[in-house]
Amino acid sequence: MPYRAALTRSFLRQLKKLPEDVRDRVLRAVDEILANPLSGLRFTF
């Protein structure tokens, strides 16, 4: 099940203000989170 992001206007406005290299890193991080949203979670049983 692919995930989608609902990016707010505020997020997009702030993203435009960032330098291009930082903007690319942010967008890559968002893509990575959407591809594997549970990658940073630790599960304890």
N, CA, C and O atoms as a GROMACS GRO file, in nm:
protein
  180
    1MET      N    1   0.084  -0.117   0.000
    1MET     CA    2   0.000   0.000   0.000
    1MET      C    3   0.089   0.124   0.000
    1MET      O    4   0.155   0.152   0.100
    2PRO      N    5   0.093   0.199  -0.109
    2PRO     CA    6   0.176   0.320  -0.112
    2PRO      C    7   0.114   0.432  -0.030
    2PRO      O    8  -0.008   0.450  -0.028
    3TYR      N    9   0.198   0.505   0.038
    3TYR     CA   10   0.152   0.618   0.119
    3TYR      C   11   0.165   0.746   0.038
    3TYR      O   12   0.248   0.755  -0.052
    4ARG      N   13   0.083   0.843   0.072
    4ARG     CA   14   0.089   0.975   0.008
    4ARG      C   15   0.105   1.079   0.117
    4ARG      O   16   0.064   1.058   0.231
    5ALA      N   17   0.164   1.190   0.081
    5ALA     CA   18   0.182   1.299   0.175
    5ALA      C   19   0.085   1.412   0.140
    5ALA      O   20   0.064   1.444   0.023
    6ALA      N   21   0.027   1.470   0.243
    6ALA     CA   22  -0.057   1.588   0.225
    6ALA      C   23   0.025   1.707   0.274
    6ALA      O   24   0.024   1.740   0.392
    7LEU      N   25   0.094   1.771   0.182
    7LEU     CA   26   0.181   1.882   0.216
    7LEU      C   27   0.099   2.010   0.224
    7LEU      O   28   0.023   2.043   0.133
    8THR      N   29   0.115   2.081   0.332
    8THR     CA   30   0.037   2.203   0.352
    8THR      C   31   0.098   2.319   0.272
    8THR      O   32   0.213   2.314   0.230
    9ARG      N   33   0.017   2.420   0.251
    9ARG     CA   34   0.067   2.541   0.182
    9ARG      C   35   0.181   2.604   0.260
    9ARG      O   36   0.277   2.654   0.201
   10SER      N   37   0.170   2.602   0.391
   10SER     CA   38   0.275   2.659   0.475
   10SER      C   39   0.407   2.584   0.455
   10SER      O   40   0.513   2.646   0.443
   11PHE      N   41   0.400   2.451   0.452
   11PHE     CA   42   0.520   2.370   0.429
   11PHE      C   43   0.582   2.404   0.294
   11PHE      O   44   0.703   2.422   0.284
   12LEU      N   45   0.499   2.412   0.191
   12LEU     CA   46   0.550   2.441   0.057
   12LEU      C   47   0.611   2.581   0.048
   12LEU      O   48   0.711   2.601  -0.020
   13ARG      N   49   0.550   2.679   0.116
   13ARG     CA   50   0.605   2.815   0.119
   13ARG      C   51   0.742   2.816   0.186
   13ARG      O   52   0.836   2.876   0.136
   14GLN      N   53   0.750   2.748   0.300
   14GLN     CA   54   0.878   2.744   0.371
   14GLN      C   55   0.983   2.668   0.291
   14GLN      O   56   1.101   2.703   0.293
   15LEU      N   57   0.940   2.564   0.221
   15LEU     CA   58   1.032   2.484   0.139
   15LEU      C   59   1.093   2.570   0.029
   15LEU      O   60   1.212   2.558  -0.001
   16LYS      N   61   1.012   2.658  -0.032
   16LYS     CA   62   1.062   2.745  -0.139
   16LYS      C   63   1.169   2.841  -0.089
   16LYS      O   64   1.254   2.884  -0.166
   17LYS      N   65   1.166   2.875   0.040
   17LYS     CA   66   1.262   2.970   0.096
   17LYS      C   67   1.398   2.907   0.123
   17LYS      O   68   1.498   2.977   0.140
   18LEU      N   69   1.403   2.775   0.125
   18LEU     CA   70   1.528   2.706   0.156
   18LEU      C   71   1.622   2.706   0.036
   18LEU      O   72   1.577   2.715  -0.079
   19PRO      N   73   1.751   2.696   0.061
   19PRO     CA   74   1.846   2.679  -0.050
   19PRO      C   75   1.816   2.549  -0.125
   19PRO      O   76   1.762   2.454  -0.068
   20GLU      N   77   1.851   2.545  -0.250
   20GLU     CA   78   1.816   2.431  -0.335
   20GLU      C   79   1.870   2.297  -0.282
   20GLU      O   80   1.801   2.196  -0.288
   21ASP      N   81   1.993   2.297  -0.230
   21ASP     CA   82   2.049   2.171  -0.180
   21ASP      C   83   1.975   2.121  -0.057
   21ASP      O   84   1.956   2.000  -0.041
   22VAL      N   85   1.933   2.212   0.030
   22VAL     CA   86   1.858   2.173   0.149
   22VAL      C   87   1.718   2.127   0.109
   22VAL      O   88   1.668   2.029   0.163
   23ARG      N   89   1.658   2.196   0.014
   23ARG     CA   90   1.526   2.159  -0.035
   23ARG      C   91   1.527   2.016  -0.091
   23ARG      O   92   1.435   1.938  -0.066
   24ASP      N   93   1.631   1.983  -0.167
   24ASP     CA   94   1.643   1.848  -0.222
   24ASP      C   95   1.655   1.744  -0.112
   24ASP      O   96   1.596   1.636  -0.121
   25ARG      N   97   1.732   1.775  -0.006
   25ARG     CA   98   1.747   1.681   0.105
   25ARG      C   99   1.614   1.660   0.177
   25ARG      O  100   1.582   1.547   0.215
   26VAL      N  101   1.538   1.766   0.196
   26VAL     CA  102   1.409   1.756   0.263
   26VAL      C  103   1.314   1.669   0.180
   26VAL      O  104   1.247   1.582   0.234
   27LEU      N  105   1.309   1.693   0.051
   27LEU     CA  106   1.219   1.616  -0.035
   27LEU      C  107   1.260   1.469  -0.043
   27LEU      O  108   1.175   1.381  -0.049
   28ARG      N  109   1.390   1.443  -0.043
   28ARG     CA  110   1.436   1.303  -0.040
   28ARG      C  111   1.396   1.236   0.090
   28ARG      O  112   1.356   1.120   0.089
   29ALA      N  113   1.406   1.308   0.202
   29ALA     CA  114   1.367   1.252   0.331
   29ALA      C  115   1.217   1.223   0.334
   29ALA      O  116   1.175   1.119   0.386
   30VAL      N  117   1.136   1.312   0.278
   30VAL     CA  118   0.991   1.289   0.272
   30VAL      C  119   0.963   1.164   0.188
   30VAL      O  120   0.880   1.081   0.227
   31ASP      N  121   1.030   1.151   0.074
   31ASP     CA  122   1.011   1.033  -0.011
   31ASP      C  123   1.051   0.905   0.062
   31ASP      O  124   0.983   0.803   0.051
   32GLU      N  125   1.160   0.911   0.137
   32GLU     CA  126   1.206   0.794   0.211
   32GLU      C  127   1.105   0.754   0.319
   32GLU      O  128   1.078   0.636   0.339
   33ILE      N  129   1.050   0.852   0.389
   33ILE     CA  130   0.950   0.824   0.492
   33ILE      C  131   0.824   0.764   0.429
   33ILE      O  132   0.765   0.672   0.485
   34LEU      N  133   0.785   0.815   0.313
   34LEU     CA  134   0.666   0.761   0.247
   34LEU      C  135   0.690   0.619   0.198
   34LEU      O  136   0.598   0.537   0.199
   35ALA      N  137   0.811   0.589   0.156
   35ALA     CA  138   0.843   0.455   0.107
   35ALA      C  139   0.848   0.353   0.220
   35ALA      O  140   0.810   0.237   0.202
   36ASN      N  141   0.895   0.396   0.338
   36ASN     CA  142   0.909   0.304   0.450
   36ASN      C  143   0.878   0.379   0.580
   36ASN      O  144   0.971   0.417   0.653
   37PRO      N  145   0.752   0.401   0.611
   37PRO     CA  146   0.715   0.486   0.725
   37PRO      C  147   0.750   0.428   0.862
   37PRO      O  148   0.756   0.502   0.959
   38LEU      N  149   0.773   0.299   0.871
   38LEU     CA  150   0.801   0.237   1.001
   38LEU      C  151   0.950   0.217   1.025
   38LEU      O  152   0.988   0.155   1.124
   39SER      N  153   1.034   0.267   0.937
   39SER     CA  154   1.178   0.240   0.946
   39SER      C  155   1.242   0.297   1.072
   39SER      O  156   1.342   0.242   1.118
   40GLY      N  157   1.189   0.402   1.128
   40GLY     CA  158   1.252   0.463   1.245
   40GLY      C  159   1.190   0.422   1.377
   40GLY      O  160   1.232   0.471   1.482
   41LEU      N  161   1.093   0.333   1.374
   41LEU     CA  162   1.024   0.294   1.497
   41LEU      C  163   1.087   0.169   1.558
   41LEU      O  164   1.124   0.076   1.487
   42ARG      N  165   1.098   0.169   1.690
   42ARG     CA  166   1.146   0.052   1.761
   42ARG      C  167   1.025  -0.017   1.823
   42ARG      O  168   0.944   0.044   1.893
   43PHE      N  169   1.014  -0.143   1.795
   43PHE     CA  170   0.904  -0.221   1.850
   43PHE      C  171   0.954  -0.304   1.966
   43PHE      O  172   1.059  -0.367   1.957
   44THR      N  173   0.880  -0.304   2.075
   44THR     CA  174   0.915  -0.389   2.188
   44THR      C  175   0.800  -0.484   2.213
   44THR      O  176   0.682  -0.448   2.205
   45PHE      N  177   0.835  -0.605   2.242
   45PHE     CA  178   0.734  -0.708   2.267
   45PHE      C  179   0.753  -0.767   2.403
   45PHE      O  180   0.678  -0.856   2.442
   0.00000   0.00000   0.00000
